[in-house]
Amino acid sequence: MKVLHIMPYLPVHLTSGGPIRVYHMLRILAQHHDVTVLAYGSEEDAYGLRRRLNAQLREIHLSTRPWPVRSMMSKRLGQFVALWTRHSFYHFWVRSQEMQSEINRLLSEKEFDVVLSEFSIMGFFRLETDAVKILDVHDVEHDKVRRMWHNAHSPMRRFHYHREYKKFLREELEVCGSQDAIFVTSVRDKELLDAGVPQVAKFIVPNGVDTSYFKASDESSEPASLVFTGLMSYVPNYDGMLYFLDKIFPLIKKEIPQAKLYIVGNRPPRVLRRRASDSIIVT
């Protein structure tokens, strides 16, 4: 089977959930099928991905990202600009005529059986093909933004997330409605999309663990300890940890005073780092 795999980045730096899921999806596909990759990225990342997959990929095609988010300031600027358009920041951030032209070229020059796009945002591109179109949504993004809107404390953030939610709800359902099938990670995500696009087939493909790499340790565990691991700059992760620290961990400490919590992940925000103590280790 010939597959065109479209993604917003090449999964080389496996330090958060999105790249890890994309990498293993690609790894397994490349073992059994003829896979062509199209992504925003660099030649250096393409070389790294080929080495990681032992040259199993036939082709990797690259496009230049239209809006490189190199700093928080540039991201905020992009969000401000998108605020005055009919599209969400996600749409503004990912859309590129260069990427669309590359998709058009590949679909016109090659015959693919399947086009697999990663994340809802990569579904913004037109796919003029008879191939089966599958979207791996990872998260139902509009629902995530809706919860950010309801839980934001700052009036400015509430305004921004409300606008983003209204725009992305429309965009994401349009994108999902144009697919032949959708991959979701949970029953809840399937139910959410069933309500919005009931006509499209959906398949639950949960995140898993690579048991060929991760093995159970023979070392004894630290008594009364907990660990949470994830990308800690990701709002749902650190928001969940703040809730856990406020509402749940005190109940655990009341029953088990020596309990410790390790919060492990890249770029924890200052609001979370301030919570560090002898029993709360943020690293």
PyMOL commands that set and color helices and strands:
alter all, ss='L'
color gray80, all
select helices_A, chain A and resi 17-32+43-52+72-83+89-94+97-109+120-124+141-151+155-177+187-196+235-255+270-273
alter helices_A, ss='H'
color red, helices_A
select strands_A, chain A and resi 2-7+34-40+59-63+114-118+132-136+181-184+201-204+225-229+260-264+280-282
alter strands_A, ss='S'
color yellow, strands_A
deselect
rebuild
show_as cartoon
